[in-house]
Amino acid sequence: MTHPRLFFALLGLWCVGAQAADWGKANVQWLHGNGYELVNPSRSILTFECANGWQYGDNFLFVDVSEPGAKGTSLYAEFSPRFSVGSLAGRNTSFGIVKDVLLAATQEMGDGVRATLVGPGFALDLPGFAFADLNLYYRKSSRDGLAEQSHSGFQATVDWLLPFALSRRRAC
């Protein structure tokens, strides 16, 4: 990528200033590890991710930059918007532990890799969880555009946040 600083600046503006967002979170992570058996035994990855929600659904985006600033830098990104069927239809779609039914999609993009996923999503109401989601996708993917490396299938994605504390402070 010729202008990574411009790319990340625009990405940050999208995440932080997304119009009509009711909430938003973003973070940057630097990961480094040794002892990998694939490609390089030592590897660094810079990850930028953000999520936001609005009246009609939510979005999640992340970008991984492998070996940033080195020869052979590569990018991999996923963008996952979900649209609330209940909000769009003006109806309550909750049942059992399901708070909302959504139309979920994901676009995966990387060096030579493309995948499109689409299917139903479910926002779950689980005790103690800040959120819990289940997305069931039909997945169509390709590598380098070669038909023999393309395939389709199904994928289930679960994400959740279960807050916990390691200790409690006592009043003195």
C-alpha positions in Angstrom: 0.0 0.0 0.0 1.5 3.3 -1.0 -0.1 5.6 1.6 -0.7 3.5 4.8 -0.9 6.6 7.0 -3.7 8.1 4.8 -5.5 4.8 4.8 -5.5 4.5 8.6 -6.4 8.2 9.1 -9.5 7.7 6.8 -10.3 4.4 8.6 -10.1 6.1 12.0 -12.4 9.0 10.8 -14.9 6.4 9.6 -14.9 4.6 13.0 -14.9 7.6 15.3 -17.1 9.9 13.3 -19.6 7.4 11.7 -22.7 9.4 11.1 -25.8 8.3 13.0 -23.8 6.0 15.3 -25.3 5.6 18.8 -22.1 4.1 20.1 -18.6 3.3 18.9 -15.4 1.7 20.1 -12.0 1.5 18.4 -8.6 0.1 19.3 -5.1 -0.5 17.9 -3.0 -3.5 18.8 0.6 -4.4 18.1 1.3 -8.1 18.3 4.7 -9.7 18.0 5.7 -13.4 18.4 8.5 -15.8 17.8 8.7 -19.5 17.0 6.2 -19.6 14.1 6.6 -22.6 11.8 5.0 -20.9 8.8 6.8 -18.3 6.7 8.9 -16.3 9.2 9.8 -17.6 12.6 9.3 -14.1 14.0 6.3 -12.0 13.1 4.7 -8.6 13.9 1.1 -7.6 13.2 -0.5 -4.2 13.6 -4.3 -4.5 14.1 -6.8 -1.7 13.9 -10.4 -2.5 14.8 -13.6 -0.7 15.5 -17.3 -1.3 16.0 -20.3 1.0 16.1 -24.0 0.7 16.4 -26.9 2.7 15.2 -30.7 2.5 15.1 -30.8 0.0 12.2 -27.9 -2.3 13.2 -24.2 -2.4 13.8 -20.8 -2.6 12.1 -17.5 -4.3 12.8 -14.2 -3.6 10.9 -10.7 -4.7 11.4 -7.5 -4.4 9.4 -4.3 -6.5 10.0 -1.0 -5.2 8.7 1.6 -8.0 8.8 5.2 -6.9 9.1 4.4 -3.2 9.0 7.2 -1.1 7.6 9.2 -4.1 6.3 9.6 -5.6 2.9 6.7 -8.0 2.3 4.1 -6.0 4.2 0.6 -7.4 3.7 -2.9 -6.4 4.5 -6.0 -8.4 5.5 -9.3 -6.8 6.4 -12.9 -7.8 7.3 -16.0 -5.5 7.3 -19.1 -6.9 8.9 -22.3 -4.8 8.8 -25.6 -6.2 10.3 -29.0 -4.8 9.7 -31.8 -5.2 12.3 -34.9 -6.8 10.7 -37.0 -5.6 13.6 -35.9 -2.0 13.3 -36.2 -1.9 9.5 -39.7 -3.5 9.6 -40.9 -1.6 12.7 -41.7 -4.9 14.4 -40.5 -6.8 17.4 -38.6 -9.9 16.2 -37.6 -11.2 19.6 -38.3 -14.7 20.8 -36.9 -16.9 23.5 -33.3 -15.8 24.1 -33.2 -13.9 20.8 -33.4 -10.1 21.3 -33.3 -9.3 17.6 -33.0 -10.9 14.1 -30.5 -9.3 11.7 -29.3 -9.6 8.2 -25.6 -10.2 8.6 -22.9 -9.8 6.0 -19.1 -9.9 5.9 -16.6 -8.9 3.2 -13.1 -10.4 3.7 -10.2 -8.9 1.7 -6.5 -9.6 1.6 -3.6 -10.2 -0.6 -5.1 -12.6 -3.1 -8.0 -13.5 -0.9 -11.7 -12.5 -1.2 -14.8 -13.8 0.5 -18.4 -12.6 0.8 -20.6 -14.0 3.5 -24.3 -13.3 4.0 -27.0 -14.8 6.2 -29.2 -14.4 9.3 -27.8 -13.0 12.5 -29.2 -13.2 16.1 -28.6 -10.8 19.0 -28.9 -13.0 22.1 -30.0 -12.1 25.6 -27.8 -14.2 27.9 -27.6 -13.5 31.6 -24.4 -11.7 32.6 -23.2 -11.0 29.0 -22.8 -7.4 27.8 -23.6 -8.9 24.4 -23.7 -12.2 22.6 -24.3 -12.7 18.8 -24.6 -15.7 16.5 -24.3 -15.2 12.7 -25.0 -18.0 10.3 -23.5 -17.4 6.8 -23.4 -18.7 3.3 -19.8 -18.1 2.3 -18.4 -17.7 -1.2 -14.6 -17.3 -1.4 -11.8 -17.2 -3.9 -8.1 -17.0 -3.9 -6.4 -15.1 -6.7 -9.5 -15.4 -8.8 -8.7 -19.0 -9.9 -11.9 -21.1 -10.2 -10.2 -24.3 -8.8 -9.3 -22.4 -5.7 -12.8 -20.9 -5.2 -15.3 -22.6 -3.0 -18.6 -22.0 -1.2 -19.9 -23.3 2.0 -21.4 -22.3 5.4 -19.9 -20.6 8.4 -21.1 -19.9 11.9 -19.6 -16.9 13.8 -20.2 -16.3 17.6 -19.0 -13.2 19.4 -19.6 -12.2 23.0 -18.5 -10.1 25.9 -18.8 -11.5 29.4 -17.4 -8.9 31.9 -15.7 -10.2 35.0 -13.5 -9.0 37.8 -10.4 -10.7 39.1 -10.7 -9.1 42.5 -13.0 -6.7 44.5 -11.8 -3.7 46.3 -12.7 -3.5 49.9 -13.5 -0.2 51.7 -11.1 0.6 54.4 
